[in-house]
């Protein structure tokens, strides 16, 4: 995670952002700290990336890379205003012993790519280039499922879909092109389907450790729906980050545990998130 020390809405690179609307940075910081505390209370170790001045979106750590086990695909931001975040993530990860593979195509890390236990769900349409899917395959050697996003309010995959565990997802179908909706319905017949209200508070921008699902407290139906399928919803308020089009997951780069089949022995105690 990266503290929102320089958080602001100074430009508009998604439809949520309005530079004319003031941001309360102290409130953003308190909400961020509460989110970090929630992870720690749930038993996760949180590591912090130093925020850099002039990078108001750096709090959205999820976009800086996509990590599985000891390997990561580095980000290459679509928007030049965020590009300087990529090298900061790369050095942090390399210092932490992760091998960072250089991207050939535009990709915004865990914003568009989700580790689903044995495969990678990969969004495209607004930010990451579909050509990045080949980078994922080359880096991780697992199947990549391409998903096309069609609604600008849900411009990153993590605004429209959350992986809850290796066999369960929650998503908002209208955010996807018809062929992607069919694919998701086929792969995840028992998925939690979010309401428009849940989606519009970025409730799907959630982080699951397979048991707890940390999500925006405004997504009440979604909390009930994930509880109904056996997860424990953990509501948090990240309303200030929503002004930049971000939420819980955007603020969290997960250092994932690979699925047993592809775990190299050295990474079995990799920590979450
Ligand atoms: N303002 C940021 C952007 O538009 C928000 C990023 C949200 N991150 C995410 N993983 N969805 O780039």
Boltz pocket constraint, residues with backbone or C-beta under 6 A from the ligand:
constraints:
  - pocket:
      binder: B
      contacts: [[A, 13], [A, 14], [A, 17], [A, 57], [A, 60], [A, 62], [A, 63], [A, 82], [A, 108], [A, 110], [A, 111], [A, 112], [A, 156], [A, 158], [A, 159], [A, 244], [A, 245], [A, 246], [A, 247], [A, 249], [A, 250], [A, 251]]
      max_distance: 6.0
